[in-house]
Amino acid sequence: MTARTDVLVVHQPAYLPWPGYFSRLLDVDRLILLDHVQYTKGGWQNRNFVRSPRGERVRLTVPVTGRFGQPIRSARIADDRWRARHWRTLTECYRHARYWPQWEGPLRAVYGRSWTHLADLNQELIRLLLDAFGLQIELVRSSVLTPRGTKTDMLIDLCTNTGTRVLRVGTGAAEYLDVGLLAKAKIGVEVATYSSPPYDQGRGPFTPGLSALDLLLHQGPQARAVLTDSAHLRPWAPEMAVLG
């Protein structure tokens, strides 16, 4: 598949993101990691879920410290004890997964390091998963691009700075996106969705709502096909636009 250079995808750097995070990236060559915006307590920036051998969702949370309102890039990890806890949980959950032997080493290398900033840890894990899914994508921090404005104005500035003419967003963008401003800037909008299909998780009924790591460790080289078959794009519909 030839990568499209005219499409911009922007995501906050999440911890072990869900499969839909990667399904938006199947045909692009660059991802902007939105690390200059405010860190949100209780969001997906520092937590996600994996699956226990009994099929239960197990939450992994990276402890974060710092002042209220700090940008994601400044969010510091509170202590180092989380690494042992997360590694123990991952081992207990996935040591019998079909592709655990292949990915145990790369994962151990990440969790064997001491991390100061959450964004650096998340970027490393995102890179690991991108490579595992065969996605050759450049990761660019928004803090390096120093975009102006907020919400739609910021996205227009990022599109302008990167020379892209199409913005790809999820359905949640309807809450904040002003498609009229984008149209004035001659920037098109695509909406990406992911159907979250069941796949073989080794035993028991399918457990949804997990990190993409679960997909990788159970499906291995077939994981990308799952992403591809479940990713959908459509043009922005007028009824989705922010009113007023």
N, C-alpha and C positions, 0 to 999 in steps of 0.2 A: 504494500500500500504506500503510495506516494504521499508524503506529509504536506498538508496545506500550510503555506506560510502566511496566508491572509487572515487566519483566524486567531483570535486571542482568547485564551482561557485563563481565568484568574481565580485562585483559591487561597484561602488562609492555610498555613502549614499545619495540618491536623496530625494528631498522633495515630499512627497505624490506621490510615483512613479506610473507609468502607469501599466496596468494589465500584460503586457509582462514581466515586472521585476519579478513578482511572478510566472508566468507560468514556468520559468526555475527551480523553487525550489520545484516542486510538489513531487519529489521522492528523495530529498537529505536531509541530516541531519545538514548541516552547510552552512552558508553564510559568506564569508570574505568581510567585509566592507572596501573598499579601501580608507582609510582616510589619508594616509601618502603622497599621491600624490598631485600635485598642484591644488589648487582651481581655477576653470575657470569661469570668469565672463560671464554671459549670458547663462550658461549651465543649466542643470536640477537639479543642487545641491541645488538651492534656489528658484525654481519656478516650477509651474505646472498649469494645467487648470482644472476647474470644469465647470458644465453646469448650465446655468441660466434657470429659468422656461420657457423662450421663446426659448430655444434650442441653445442659443449662448454660445460660449466658453468664460469663464471668467478667466483671468490670476491672480494667486496668487503669489506674490513675497515677499520673506523674505529679508529685507535689510541687507546687509553684509558690514562690514568695515574691514580694515587691509591693510597690505602692499602687493604689487604686488608679485606674486610668492609664497605666503604663502601656506602651506599644508592645506588640507580640515579640518583636526583636529583643526587647529588654527584659522579658520575663525570665527570671532565673529559677533554676530547679532548687528546691528547698534543702534537700539532703541527698545523700548517696545511697541510702538504704533501699530505695525503691527498686534499684537495678536487680538486686538479689531476689526481691519479692516477685518482680515481673518475670525474671528468668525461671524461677521455680514454677510459677504458674504456667508459663509457656511450655515448659518441659512436661509438666503433669498433664496438660491438655493435649499435647501434640506428639509425644514421643512415639506413639503407635500410628500416627498419620503416615500415609504412604510416602510422602515426599519430605518428611522431617529429616531423614539422613542427608539429603542433598542440601538443605538450607540451614541445618543446625550450625554449621561453621560460620557462614556469613552473619547469622543472627547473633551468635555468641560474640563475634568480633564487635558488634555494636553495643551489646549489653555488657561487654567486658571493659568498656571505656568509661571514664568519668566524664560527665557532661555538665557544663555550667549553665548554658542557655537552652531553653526548651526549643526554640526555633532551629537551632543547630541539630539537635537530636531528631526532630521531626523531619528535617530535610534529608538527613542521612537515611532514615527509614523509608521515606518516600522514594529516594533514589534506589534503594535496594529493591523495592517492589516494582518500580518502573523497569529496572533491568531484568527482573525476574519475569515480567510480562512481555519482554521483548520490545519495550517502548524506548526508542532513542530520542530523548527529549531534553532540551536545555532548561535548566532551572535558573530563574532570575528572581532575585529579591526585589520587591517593590521599593524597599528603603534605599536601594542603589539608584533607582530611577527617579526618586523624589517627586512623585506625582503631586499635582496641585488639586485642591478642592476635595470634596467628599462625595460618596455615592456615585451618581451618574457622571458628575463633572470629573471625578477622579478617573473613572473608567474611560471616558473620552480622552483624557490626557494620556493615559497608558496606551490606548490605541494609537494616538497620534505619535507618541514617542517611539513606538515599536513598528510603525508603518503598517498596521493591520487595519482591515476595513470591515471585519465581521467580529462581533463579540458573542461568544458562546456562554450561555448561562444556564442555571437550573431553574426549576419551577418556582423556587423561593424568591427569585429576583423580582417577581411581580409585586413584592412588598415595598420595594424601594426604587426600582428602575423607572426612569422617565424616558420612554422610547421616543418622545417628541424631540428631546434634546439630542438624542443619538441620530435621529433622522436629519436634523439640521446640520449635524457634523458629518453627514453622509456615511454613517456607520450602521451596517445591518446587524440584526440580532437573530441568533439561533437558540432554540431551547433544547437542552439535552435532558433526556430522561433515562432511567435504568429500571428494568422490570424485576430485578431481584429474583431470578429463577432458582428453584431448588437444584442442588447438585449433591453428589455422593459425599457424605461426611464420615464415612466409615461404618457407623452404626446408628440405629435409631432414626426417628423422623427428622426431617430437615429443620434446622434452627436458623432463622433469618436474623438480620440486624447485627451482623458481625463485621469485624475488620476484614479487609481484603487478604490479610495474612491467612485466614482460615481457608479461603478459596485457593490460595497458592499451595498450602501444605497438603491439601486433599486432592487437588486437581493437577498440580505441577504444570507440565507443558500444555495441558488442555485448558488452563485457566484463561488464557487470552481468548480462546474460542468462546468461552462462556461470556466474557465481557463483550465480545463482538456481537454475539447473537442477541444480547440483551440491551444493547445501547440503541437509542432512537433519537433522531433529530427532527425538528420541525421548525418552520419559520415562526417568528413571534406573531401571535394573534392579536389583533387590535383590542379585544376584550380583556387582555392581560395587562394592558398599560395602566400605569398609575393615573387615577382620575384627579382632576383639579390641577 
